[in-house]
Amino acid sequence: MSDRHKDILPLKDAAILAGWVAGLVLIAGITWFFTQPVRDQFTLNAVNYALEQSGDSRRLGAPIPPGALNAGVSRMGSWFTMTGSPEGTRVFVFPFIVGGTFFPSAAVVSPAGTTLEFIPLTAHGRRMFQRVSPEITRFYSRRVLGAEL
């Protein structure tokens, strides 16, 4: 084997590895993009079931596409319209973190752009939410609404 071939071998291995990583990232991105409607429907069904189980008469409506959201609002969850509330009420479904544990939660946002309430979507979340201080709730309100405040 020539010296030139030995010098190129590590570069070839690195290029193959980089190609594999790029391919995996591309496949993951395409899968994430094309499964958005399925994920939105799954979230909608799960949240509506949780609301029904807790005796809440409100329900999630249609998902709100990212292009229809104002700049600055959180994208770390899913936005939906809400039925059974005043026209223009929106809901942001996201993971709430309290004491190092995560639980699914919904933030109800009024048409005026204020957070009306947070709804924990699991029994564990309801127990944990009782420990949340008003400062933490205000912090999450600012995070959800971003530039809308």
Backbone torsions as a table, in degrees:
resi	resn	phi	psi	omega
1	MET	NA	133.9	-177.1
2	SER	-78.6	162.6	178.8
3	ASP	-64.4	-35.6	-179.2
4	ARG	-64.2	-41.2	-179.9
5	HIS	-65.7	-38.1	178.0
6	LYS	-65.4	-34.1	-179.8
7	ASP	-72.0	-31.9	-177.0
8	ILE	-83.0	-24.8	-175.7
9	LEU	-56.6	-46.1	178.1
10	PRO	-64.4	-35.7	178.4
11	LEU	-66.8	-38.2	178.9
12	LYS	-64.7	-44.2	178.4
13	ASP	-62.6	-41.4	179.0
14	ALA	-65.9	-38.6	178.9
15	ALA	-66.7	-39.2	178.0
16	ILE	-64.9	-44.7	178.3
17	LEU	-61.8	-45.0	178.8
18	ALA	-62.3	-37.7	177.4
19	GLY	-64.4	-41.9	177.6
20	TRP	-63.2	-46.5	-179.7
21	VAL	-62.1	-45.9	179.0
22	ALA	-61.7	-40.3	178.2
23	GLY	-64.0	-42.5	178.0
24	LEU	-64.4	-42.4	177.6
25	VAL	-63.3	-41.4	178.4
26	LEU	-63.5	-44.8	178.8
27	ILE	-63.1	-43.4	179.0
28	ALA	-62.9	-42.5	179.1
29	GLY	-64.1	-43.2	178.7
30	ILE	-65.1	-42.5	178.4
31	THR	-62.6	-45.0	178.5
32	TRP	-59.5	-44.5	-177.8
33	PHE	-65.3	-47.3	-173.6
34	PHE	-81.7	-10.8	177.2
35	THR	-99.2	5.9	-179.0
36	GLN	-55.1	-47.3	179.2
37	PRO	-60.9	-36.7	178.8
38	VAL	-67.3	-44.1	178.8
39	ARG	-64.4	-41.3	177.3
40	ASP	-61.7	-43.4	-179.9
41	GLN	-65.7	-40.0	177.8
42	PHE	-62.6	-45.6	178.8
43	THR	-62.2	-45.8	180.0
44	LEU	-58.3	-47.7	-180.0
45	ASN	-63.9	-42.7	-178.5
46	ALA	-66.4	-43.3	-179.5
47	VAL	-68.8	-42.9	178.3
48	ASN	-61.7	-37.5	176.4
49	TYR	-64.2	-44.2	179.0
50	ALA	-63.3	-40.8	178.1
51	LEU	-64.6	-41.3	179.0
52	GLU	-63.4	-43.3	-179.5
53	GLN	-65.0	-29.8	-179.6
54	SER	-88.2	-0.7	178.0
55	GLY	84.7	10.9	178.7
56	ASP	-82.3	132.4	-177.2
57	SER	-84.6	-12.5	179.9
58	ARG	-76.4	155.5	178.6
59	ARG	-141.3	154.1	173.1
60	LEU	-73.1	144.1	175.6
61	GLY	-101.6	-127.9	-177.3
62	ALA	-82.6	149.6	172.5
63	PRO	-65.9	146.8	176.8
64	ILE	-98.0	121.2	-179.2
65	PRO	-66.9	148.4	-178.5
66	PRO	-55.1	-32.4	-179.3
67	GLY	-68.3	-20.4	-179.3
68	ALA	-89.8	-3.2	-179.5
69	LEU	-87.5	150.4	175.6
70	ASN	-70.2	153.1	178.4
71	ALA	-63.9	138.8	175.3
72	GLY	98.0	-19.6	178.9
73	VAL	-69.5	154.6	-176.5
74	SER	-64.8	141.2	175.5
75	ARG	-114.2	13.2	-177.4
76	MET	-90.0	35.1	179.7
77	GLY	-174.8	-156.9	-178.7
78	SER	-125.5	138.0	178.3
79	TRP	-101.8	138.5	179.2
80	PHE	-139.4	157.5	167.8
81	THR	-79.3	165.4	179.6
82	MET	-128.6	132.4	175.7
83	THR	-98.6	155.3	-178.0
84	GLY	83.1	11.2	178.8
85	SER	-133.3	171.3	177.1
86	PRO	-56.0	148.5	179.3
87	GLU	-53.5	133.5	177.8
88	GLY	93.3	-2.7	177.3
89	THR	-71.0	135.0	-179.7
90	ARG	-121.2	161.1	179.2
91	VAL	-130.5	135.7	176.5
92	PHE	-112.8	116.4	-179.9
93	VAL	-98.5	124.8	-173.3
94	PHE	-156.9	166.8	175.5
95	PRO	-84.2	123.8	175.7
96	PHE	-92.5	138.7	-177.5
97	ILE	-117.0	120.8	177.7
98	VAL	-135.3	127.0	176.6
99	GLY	58.0	30.2	178.2
100	GLY	84.2	2.0	176.8
101	THR	-114.4	149.3	-179.6
102	PHE	-102.5	144.6	168.6
103	PHE	-149.1	147.5	-178.9
104	PRO	-70.5	140.1	-177.8
105	SER	-143.2	160.3	176.2
106	ALA	-127.2	132.6	175.3
107	ALA	-104.6	122.1	179.1
108	VAL	-89.9	122.6	-176.8
109	VAL	-113.8	127.3	-177.8
110	SER	-72.0	164.7	175.3
111	PRO	-60.6	-25.7	179.3
112	ALA	-79.2	-8.9	177.2
113	GLY	91.0	30.4	174.9
114	THR	-117.7	148.7	177.9
115	THR	-79.2	118.3	-179.0
116	LEU	-81.5	-43.7	-178.9
117	GLU	-164.8	163.3	171.8
118	PHE	-111.7	135.1	-179.7
119	ILE	-117.8	108.8	172.6
120	PRO	-69.0	137.2	-171.3
121	LEU	-100.5	3.3	177.4
122	THR	-134.2	162.0	177.2
123	ALA	-62.1	-41.9	177.0
124	HIS	-61.2	-41.9	178.3
125	GLY	-62.2	-39.5	178.1
126	ARG	-63.5	-40.5	177.4
127	ARG	-65.5	-44.7	-178.9
128	MET	-67.7	-34.9	-176.5
129	PHE	-66.0	-23.6	177.1
130	GLN	-65.6	-21.6	-179.9
131	ARG	-90.3	-6.0	-174.7
132	VAL	-75.2	129.8	178.5
133	SER	-80.4	158.1	177.5
134	PRO	-59.3	-30.8	178.6
135	GLU	-64.2	-41.4	178.6
136	ILE	-66.0	-40.0	178.7
137	THR	-63.4	-42.1	176.9
138	ARG	-64.9	-38.8	177.3
139	PHE	-59.2	-48.1	178.9
140	TYR	-64.7	-35.7	176.7
141	SER	-59.9	-44.2	178.6
142	ARG	-65.2	-39.7	179.9
143	ARG	-65.9	-40.7	-178.5
144	VAL	-67.4	-47.2	-173.0
145	LEU	-84.6	-26.4	178.1
146	GLY	53.7	-119.0	-175.7
147	ALA	-73.0	-10.0	-179.4
148	GLU	-72.7	-19.2	-178.4
149	LEU	-66.9	NA	NA
